Amino acid sequence: MKQKTWPEYLRSETIFNNAIRLRQFIWVIQAYIPASSQVLEVGFGSGTTAVLLADLGYRVTAVDIDDVLVERVQKRYADWIQQGLLEVMKADMLSLPWKGRSFVLAYHQGVLEHFPDEQIVQALQEQARVAEWVIFDVPNHRLKVQHFGDERLLPPSHWRFLIQRAGLRLVAEYGRDVHRWLYFLPFGLFSHRALLSWPWFGRMIGVNSIFVCRSLA
């Protein structure tokens, strides 16, 4: 079977789906980064997370290296861009075109697991150069399924090692999403309050890991 390209894979992503699927990731961003902050999404994919954060009051610049995705998101959210609510542009995460501390936050979801260790470290170093905070979300070894096909399903301990190698300070770690056989658990365990009050629970069973980091520079 032919491997899908990123534009093909992301074609069906909607704001509604991402609002539900990534609510815990967004809650973590809100807990650490005040609305109205200048934030950078590195590898925006469908662009829906950037739009959600812009709607919550963040000043979002979103970048991706794929020309088709950049053009698609620029057209789909042209009104947002024209109103100054969102900026969308092409950029390489390994060489970001901004001076140091141009943003309060650099964030991304489902990006780094597609790259080898050396590029992950380089990307994190670039993000820590241009932003004070780095918050990212990746699938871990509990997921078991490679949805796109080339994901590296690494244990959280390896991500902590890479964060340390990149020279960032790990402030907090959370987990989100669980296997379906755990759906019998009370809904309250997956609420906003539980996520932030009992981070150990999500870390223990989540199939995705959320890392909150700060630059040491």
KEDO-816942 format. One line per field, with one value per residue (C-alpha): residue in one letter; z, x, y. Coordinates in Angstrom, 2 decimals, padded with zeros to 5 digits. Example, Ala and Ser with C-alpha at 12.3 -4.5 7.8 and 13.67 -1.06 7.14 Angstrom:
REM KEDO-816942
residu <- A / S $
z <- 007.80 / 007.14 $
x <- 012.30 / 013.67 $
y <- -004.50 / -001.06 $
//
This chain:
REM KEDO-816942
residu <- M / K / Q / K / T / W / P / E / Y / L / R / S / E / T / I / F / N / N / A / I / R / L / R / Q / F / I / W / V / I / Q / A / Y / I / P / A / S / S / Q / V / L / E / V / G / F / G / S / G / T / T / A / V / L / L / A / D / L / G / Y / R / V / T / A / V / D / I / D / D / V / L / V / E / R / V / Q / K / R / Y / A / D / W / I / Q / Q / G / L / L / E / V / M / K / A / D / M / L / S / L / P / W / K / G / R / S / F / V / L / A / Y / H / Q / G / V / L / E / H / F / P / D / E / Q / I / V / Q / A / L / Q / E / Q / A / R / V / A / E / W / V / I / F / D / V / P / N / H / R / L / K / V / Q / H / F / G / D / E / R / L / L / P / P / S / H / W / R / F / L / I / Q / R / A / G / L / R / L / V / A / E / Y / G / R / D / V / H / R / W / L / Y / F / L / P / F / G / L / F / S / H / R / A / L / L / S / W / P / W / F / G / R / M / I / G / V / N / S / I / F / V / C / R / S / L / A $
z <- 000.00 / -000.93 / 002.02 / 002.33 / 002.20 / 005.07 / 003.05 / 002.24 / 005.83 / 007.31 / 004.78 / 007.07 / 010.23 / 011.56 / 014.30 / 016.05 / 016.13 / 017.40 / 020.05 / 021.52 / 020.87 / 022.07 / 024.86 / 027.50 / 025.55 / 025.27 / 028.98 / 029.80 / 027.56 / 029.25 / 032.69 / 031.98 / 029.27 / 029.66 / 026.79 / 024.60 / 024.70 / 021.47 / 020.66 / 017.87 / 016.53 / 014.94 / 012.35 / 012.27 / 010.04 / 009.65 / 011.31 / 013.57 / 016.85 / 015.88 / 015.14 / 018.46 / 020.38 / 018.37 / 019.24 / 022.92 / 022.64 / 021.88 / 019.20 / 017.09 / 014.44 / 012.82 / 010.63 / 008.58 / 005.98 / 003.60 / 000.81 / 000.23 / 003.90 / 004.13 / 001.09 / 002.30 / 005.78 / 004.38 / 002.12 / 004.65 / 007.38 / 005.21 / 007.23 / 010.44 / 008.78 / 007.26 / 010.66 / 012.22 / 014.47 / 012.98 / 010.98 / 008.79 / 007.01 / 005.78 / 008.01 / 008.90 / 012.55 / 012.47 / 011.55 / 012.73 / 011.22 / 014.46 / 017.01 / 020.54 / 022.76 / 020.03 / 021.57 / 025.01 / 023.90 / 021.14 / 020.99 / 018.79 / 018.83 / 016.93 / 015.28 / 016.93 / 016.97 / 013.21 / 013.53 / 014.76 / 018.09 / 016.71 / 014.83 / 017.84 / 020.02 / 017.36 / 016.99 / 020.75 / 020.97 / 018.22 / 019.99 / 023.29 / 021.48 / 020.18 / 023.09 / 026.87 / 027.15 / 025.03 / 025.40 / 023.20 / 022.93 / 021.50 / 021.46 / 023.74 / 023.87 / 025.19 / 021.97 / 019.98 / 016.70 / 014.09 / 012.54 / 009.90 / 009.64 / 010.77 / 014.36 / 016.93 / 019.94 / 022.59 / 026.36 / 028.34 / 029.90 / 026.48 / 025.86 / 029.22 / 028.12 / 024.84 / 026.68 / 028.95 / 025.97 / 024.34 / 027.44 / 028.53 / 032.05 / 032.39 / 034.49 / 034.33 / 032.55 / 031.85 / 030.02 / 027.86 / 026.10 / 027.22 / 025.64 / 025.17 / 027.75 / 030.39 / 029.37 / 032.31 / 034.67 / 036.05 / 033.71 / 036.52 / 036.28 / 032.82 / 033.70 / 033.59 / 037.37 / 037.46 / 034.66 / 036.51 / 040.10 / 039.64 / 036.78 / 037.96 / 036.88 / 033.27 / 033.20 / 034.37 / 031.78 / 028.99 / 025.48 / 024.75 / 026.83 / 027.28 / 028.33 / 029.72 / 029.42 / 029.96 / 028.37 / 030.64 / 028.64 $
x <- 000.00 / 001.31 / 002.27 / -000.01 / 001.50 / 000.86 / -001.66 / -003.58 / -003.43 / -004.64 / -007.36 / -010.21 / -009.02 / -011.59 / -011.64 / -014.39 / -012.37 / -009.25 / -011.16 / -012.27 / -009.13 / -006.63 / -008.61 / -006.16 / -003.17 / -004.91 / -005.79 / -002.10 / -001.13 / -003.77 / -002.47 / 001.03 / 000.70 / -001.70 / -004.04 / -002.80 / 000.73 / 002.70 / 002.97 / 004.51 / 003.19 / 005.97 / 004.58 / 000.92 / -000.39 / -004.12 / -003.85 / -006.82 / -004.90 / -003.55 / -007.09 / -008.38 / -005.68 / -006.24 / -009.93 / -008.92 / -007.06 / -003.49 / -001.49 / -000.52 / 002.15 / 001.95 / 004.68 / 005.10 / 007.63 / 005.09 / 004.09 / 000.73 / -000.23 / 000.86 / -001.23 / -004.22 / -004.29 / -003.71 / -006.75 / -008.97 / -008.40 / -007.88 / -010.39 / -008.49 / -005.23 / -006.70 / -008.07 / -004.64 / -005.80 / -003.40 / -000.17 / 000.64 / 003.95 / 006.53 / 009.54 / 011.93 / 011.77 / 015.52 / 016.29 / 013.58 / 013.76 / 013.41 / 015.71 / 015.93 / 012.86 / 010.54 / 007.72 / 006.49 / 005.75 / 006.70 / 004.30 / 003.40 / 001.49 / 002.32 / 005.50 / 008.73 / 007.98 / 008.56 / 012.24 / 015.49 / 017.00 / 019.53 / 016.89 / 014.56 / 017.30 / 018.09 / 014.41 / 013.96 / 017.07 / 015.73 / 012.40 / 014.11 / 016.11 / 013.07 / 010.68 / 010.80 / 008.48 / 008.27 / 005.20 / 004.79 / 002.63 / 003.80 / 002.46 / 004.32 / 005.05 / 001.55 / -000.18 / 001.04 / -000.41 / 001.45 / -001.36 / 000.77 / 003.25 / 006.65 / 005.97 / 008.62 / 006.58 / 009.17 / 008.73 / 008.47 / 011.87 / 013.51 / 011.72 / 013.01 / 016.52 / 016.13 / 014.76 / 017.81 / 020.16 / 018.54 / 019.34 / 015.75 / 014.36 / 011.38 / 008.79 / 005.89 / 004.72 / 001.15 / -000.55 / -003.67 / -005.91 / -006.24 / -006.96 / -010.67 / -010.70 / -010.21 / -013.35 / -015.19 / -013.32 / -015.27 / -015.36 / -014.10 / -010.68 / -010.29 / -011.56 / -009.68 / -009.24 / -007.97 / -005.48 / -003.81 / -004.31 / -003.30 / -000.76 / 000.62 / -002.62 / -002.33 / 001.38 / 000.61 / -002.05 / -001.95 / -000.97 / 000.22 / 002.71 / 002.66 / 005.93 / 006.13 / 009.67 / 011.51 / 014.66 / 017.69 / 019.21 $
y <- 000.00 / 003.46 / 005.66 / 008.68 / 012.13 / 014.56 / 016.62 / 013.41 / 012.17 / 015.46 / 016.24 / 015.08 / 016.88 / 019.37 / 021.99 / 020.02 / 016.79 / 018.51 / 020.46 / 017.12 / 015.08 / 017.69 / 019.34 / 018.07 / 019.42 / 022.80 / 022.76 / 022.31 / 025.24 / 027.40 / 026.40 / 027.72 / 030.36 / 033.31 / 034.20 / 037.08 / 035.63 / 035.40 / 031.68 / 029.62 / 026.31 / 024.27 / 021.85 / 022.91 / 020.11 / 020.76 / 024.18 / 023.47 / 023.67 / 027.09 / 028.27 / 026.92 / 028.77 / 031.95 / 031.72 / 031.48 / 034.77 / 033.70 / 035.52 / 032.53 / 032.18 / 028.73 / 027.24 / 024.10 / 023.00 / 021.42 / 023.85 / 022.15 / 022.38 / 026.02 / 026.96 / 024.91 / 026.50 / 030.00 / 029.56 / 027.77 / 030.36 / 033.42 / 035.45 / 034.76 / 035.80 / 038.98 / 040.00 / 039.58 / 036.74 / 034.20 / 034.16 / 031.15 / 030.70 / 028.20 / 027.53 / 024.72 / 023.65 / 022.98 / 026.59 / 028.97 / 032.48 / 034.48 / 036.05 / 034.72 / 034.92 / 036.16 / 034.08 / 033.17 / 029.60 / 027.17 / 024.21 / 021.24 / 017.99 / 014.82 / 016.12 / 015.02 / 011.29 / 011.24 / 012.22 / 010.64 / 011.64 / 014.12 / 016.10 / 016.02 / 017.53 / 020.15 / 021.07 / 021.45 / 023.61 / 025.87 / 026.19 / 026.98 / 029.64 / 031.51 / 030.88 / 030.85 / 027.84 / 024.67 / 022.44 / 019.39 / 016.29 / 012.94 / 009.38 / 006.99 / 003.26 / 002.44 / 003.50 / 000.46 / 001.84 / 003.90 / 005.94 / 007.66 / 004.84 / 006.11 / 007.16 / 006.23 / 005.13 / 005.93 / 005.57 / 008.83 / 008.11 / 008.48 / 011.77 / 013.02 / 012.04 / 013.97 / 017.03 / 016.97 / 016.57 / 019.61 / 021.67 / 022.28 / 022.04 / 019.71 / 021.55 / 019.09 / 015.97 / 014.86 / 012.00 / 012.01 / 009.50 / 005.89 / 002.53 / 001.80 / -000.96 / 001.76 / 003.65 / 002.09 / 004.44 / 007.45 / 010.44 / 012.68 / 011.05 / 012.61 / 016.07 / 019.35 / 019.32 / 015.73 / 016.35 / 019.23 / 018.00 / 014.37 / 014.38 / 011.02 / 009.33 / 010.47 / 009.68 / 006.14 / 005.21 / 007.83 / 006.76 / 010.29 / 012.29 / 016.07 / 017.71 / 021.23 / 022.63 / 025.90 / 027.20 / 027.34 / 030.22 $
//
